[in-house]
């Protein structure tokens, strides 16, 4: 076992478990008043006590075994409803089956692209059974034809069996819990191998040291997608291990009505929640005065923010607007992590104030050095806390030498939370012989506090200066007419030098005027005008299924002349409906063939004799 769990001795009511399988068994010992609460799309709630959650995992685990699945087999999951997702995931965990969560196809406009990527993940992971939400099998049966190792598609409503039929399995700390496929914001998704030992090491870091969670006292609220590490590890596996209550809001409900997030925190008197930077900006814009007057958020002691670069102005506007609810500014808890570290790398402690550095923007752009501002243009960087206990952080230059405090370089991470590898292999290019994980992210340290400033591969080099794309994007996002969170800045070759292309979404009727404003803003920020400004309709900027901007894909589409034409995030067009119809037809045919010739090893051998 790679880690020591001495932190638990200081947390009353938390039992140390060697595996998450063991932690799941311990739910029988939890008070019947403690568990998970699930909202539906209308906001109606259903409470499931922890012992009942374990009982349901036994029933679903037995049903998976009845399908012929055994320990180590891969179960693909395209499940929308949070309660259904968690019950199915824990059913797999209960019998040692390895879940492979996939995002559902939210937008019909990119169904073909989704199908290609999902099929690649199912093939790469070795998935043999795909569990889907009720009604989705009509779309997903076509995958049985496309993915050689996929034997069948089942709806989660069919995963019902007598718990007494469950065959117990032995689970070790080094065994896989699930495969976490990266979001694809910087490339093709890869399957991070998440084991019991690596996950528990990380859970101790964020649930214990950073958040100081207390069972029976703290309660969480989350609308985050459960297919994402922040939603799944941060609000399901961590709280399950700690036996902390959580209320789950369906992600689609939040997207339709974002104020339901704070409404739920207010009503449940919750103490902890988490969200990406964009959610705080969005909520600041839509929150109504009458709600702010009614909400009482004084119980909140940690509102985590991470998953994307942190924008000081966004968070400042949020805390200023929500001050009247009793929300204290110091409850904001910046954090940094990535799938390859399971979840967290560094986090501000909930008992400490948020650190903000006001620095000379020009000096940082030109030299990569964080120096206090002395007049002129300033830039604000938010600290993401110190490394979680039992782990190490370094920031290195291009030659691998450790950078001095305040000097920008690549962030390296080492410790028991580092993944054991990718399902597809290739992790040796990221993890060196001494166990240091190259994150690909840029940042700097000051007295152990980590400041994250962007990704190395996204850097824009103009006249020898390294410029983070966020420096441009955040300023452009402030302009009237620009849809916030949709601006992408990338570097392109222009004759003999590098130029900047800015792409954005807008509903403006005067695109030319907006382009002129963008060009003037870019020149003010970096000293040179952009080579091009591209205004696109809503839904055209490529993003991952978790909402992250895909700069590499946007750059490729721009250079190939396909920007805005390779599928859209919006739904409802005739073309999209036709693509859906074609997918359903393929699925119907695949299911009909399966009913005649079930796809299994012996049958395949017989058909090929």
JOHU-V816255 format. One record per backbone hydrogen bond with DSSP energy under -1.0 kcal/mol. CO is the residue of the C=O (numbers start at 0). NH is the residue of the N-H. If there is no record, write none. Layout:
# JOHU-V816255
CO_NH + CO_NH
This chain:
# JOHU-V816255
4_7 + 5_8 + 6_9 + 7_10 + 10_13 + 18_22 + 19_23 + 20_24 + 21_25 + 23_26 + 24_27 + 25_28 + 26_29 + 30_33 + 33_49 + 35_47 + 36_247 + 37_45 + 39_42 + 43_39 + 45_37 + 47_35 + 48_52 + 49_53 + 50_54 + 51_55 + 52_56 + 53_57 + 54_58 + 55_59 + 56_60 + 57_61 + 58_62 + 59_63 + 60_64 + 61_65 + 63_68 + 64_67 + 69_72 + 72_97 + 73_127 + 73_128 + 74_99 + 75_130 + 76_101 + 77_132 + 80_84 + 81_85 + 82_86 + 83_87 + 84_88 + 85_89 + 86_90 + 87_91 + 88_92 + 89_93 + 91_96 + 92_95 + 95_71 + 97_74 + 98_178 + 99_76 + 103_105 + 107_110 + 109_113 + 110_114 + 111_115 + 112_116 + 113_117 + 114_118 + 115_119 + 116_120 + 117_121 + 118_122 + 119_123 + 120_124 + 121_126 + 127_150 + 127_151 + 128_75 + 129_153 + 130_77 + 131_155 + 132_135 + 135_138 + 135_139 + 136_140 + 139_142 + 140_143 + 141_145 + 142_146 + 146_149 + 151_129 + 153_131 + 154_157 + 155_158 + 157_159 + 161_164 + 162_165 + 171_174 + 172_196 + 174_195 + 177_193 + 179_191 + 189_181 + 190_422 + 191_179 + 192_419 + 193_176 + 193_177 + 194_198 + 195_199 + 196_200 + 197_201 + 198_202 + 199_203 + 200_204 + 201_205 + 202_206 + 203_207 + 203_208 + 204_209 + 205_210 + 206_212 + 207_211 + 209_349 + 213_216 + 213_217 + 218_270 + 218_271 + 219_246 + 221_248 + 224_227 + 227_231 + 228_232 + 228_233 + 231_235 + 231_236 + 232_237 + 235_239 + 236_240 + 237_241 + 238_242 + 238_243 + 244_219 + 245_36 + 246_221 + 247_38 + 249_253 + 250_254 + 251_255 + 252_256 + 256_259 + 257_260 + 258_262 + 259_263 + 260_264 + 261_265 + 262_266 + 263_267 + 264_269 + 270_300 + 270_301 + 271_220 + 272_303 + 274_305 + 276_280 + 277_281 + 278_282 + 279_283 + 280_284 + 281_285 + 282_286 + 287_291 + 288_292 + 289_293 + 290_294 + 296_299 + 301_272 + 302_332 + 303_274 + 304_334 + 310_314 + 311_315 + 312_316 + 313_317 + 314_318 + 315_319 + 316_320 + 317_321 + 321_324 + 321_326 + 322_325 + 324_296 + 327_330 + 328_331 + 330_302 + 332_304 + 333_347 + 335_344 + 335_345 + 337_340 + 338_341 + 339_418 + 340_342 + 344_387 + 345_335 + 348_351 + 354_382 + 356_380 + 357_372 + 358_378 + 359_363 + 360_364 + 361_365 + 362_366 + 363_367 + 367_407 + 370_359 + 376_360 + 378_358 + 380_356 + 384_449 + 385_346 + 387_390 + 391_413 + 393_411 + 394_402 + 395_409 + 396_399 + 400_396 + 403_406 + 405_369 + 408_442 + 409_395 + 410_438 + 411_393 + 412_436 + 413_391 + 414_417 + 420_192 + 421_424 + 425_428 + 426_429 + 426_430 + 429_437 + 431_434 + 435_431 + 436_412 + 439_455 + 440_410 + 441_452 + 441_453 + 442_408 + 443_450 + 444_405 + 445_448 + 448_445 + 449_383 + 450_443 + 453_441 + 455_458 + 459_466 + 461_464 + 464_461 + 466_459 + 467_470 + 468_472 + 469_473 + 471_475 + 472_476 + 475_478 + 478_481 + 482_485 + 487_502 + 489_500 + 491_498 + 493_496 + 496_493 + 498_491 + 499_530 + 499_531 + 500_489 + 501_533 + 502_487 + 503_535 + 504_482 + 509_513 + 510_514 + 511_515 + 512_516 + 513_517 + 514_518 + 515_519 + 516_520 + 517_521 + 518_522 + 519_523 + 520_524 + 521_525 + 522_526 + 531_501 + 533_503 + 535_505 + 536_539 + 538_568 + 541_549 + 543_546 + 547_543 + 549_553 + 550_554 + 551_555 + 552_556 + 553_557 + 554_558 + 555_559 + 556_561 + 556_562 + 557_560 + 561_564 + 572_576 + 573_577 + 574_578 + 575_579 + 576_580 + 577_581 + 578_582 + 579_583 + 580_584 + 581_585 + 582_586 + 583_587 + 584_588 + 585_589 + 586_590 + 587_591 + 588_592 + 589_593 + 590_594 + 592_596 + 597_599 + 599_603 + 600_604 + 601_605 + 602_606 + 603_607 + 605_608
